[in-house]
Amino acid sequence: MVGPSIIFYVIFAIPYIILMYWLVKQDKRKYVWGISIVTVIAILAIYVSQKASKNAIENYKQHQIDAREAESDLK
């Protein structure tokens, strides 16, 4: 699968968009709440992305090591 699944849209994206729309409509101080929440979520997303990338690289390296060991066992 290349794109995000329907589960992502139903559980995360659509409720997030509705919440942000509601917050912006409620905010009388020039969209301070909306900008604040988007900023916090963006920072958290960057952190999670970095953590996931680091784990993926480590898993890939370990997979290469395991594959070499399995190949040498077959010979």
N, C-alpha and C positions, 0 to 999 in steps of 0.2 A: 504494500500500500504506500502510495507516495504522499498523499495529502492527509490532513487531519481527519479523524473518523467522525461519524455523526454523533458518537457518544461525547466527544470533546465539545462539539457545538451545543448539544443539549444540556450538558452538565456545567460547562464553564463559560463558553463564549456568550450565549444568549442571555443567561442571568446576569453576567457582568455588564453587558451592554444596557440591559434594562436598569440595573442598579445605577450605572453611571448617568444615564439619561435622567433618572429620578433625582439623583443628587444634584446635578447641574440645574435642574428646574427648581429645586428647593433653595439653592444657594443664592443669597441676595448680595453677596460680597464678591462679585466678579469671578465666579467659578473657582474659588479657593479650594473647596472640598474636592472637586473633580480633579484639579491639577495635582493636589496633594496625594490623592489615592492613586492616580496613574503613575506618579513618580515613585511611590513606595512599591507598587506592583512591578514597575520596570526594574527597580533595583533588585527586588527579590528574584525576578525572572533571570536577570544577568547572573546572579549568584548561583541559582539552580542550574543554569546552562553551563557555567564554568565547572561546577561540581560534576555534572553528568558527563561532560566532555572528558574530564580527567579520569573518571571511572571507565569510560568507554576505551580510552587509550590504554589504560592498565589491563583491562580485560582482553583487548586485542593482542597486546604483547604476550600475555599469559597464554592465549590461544595459540600463538605462533610457537611458543616454547613447547606446549603440549603436543602440537602437531609434529614438530621435529622429533620429539621423543617417541611418539607412536610410529613414525616412519622408520626410525632407527631400530625399533623393536621388531618390525616386520622383516628386516633384512637379515 
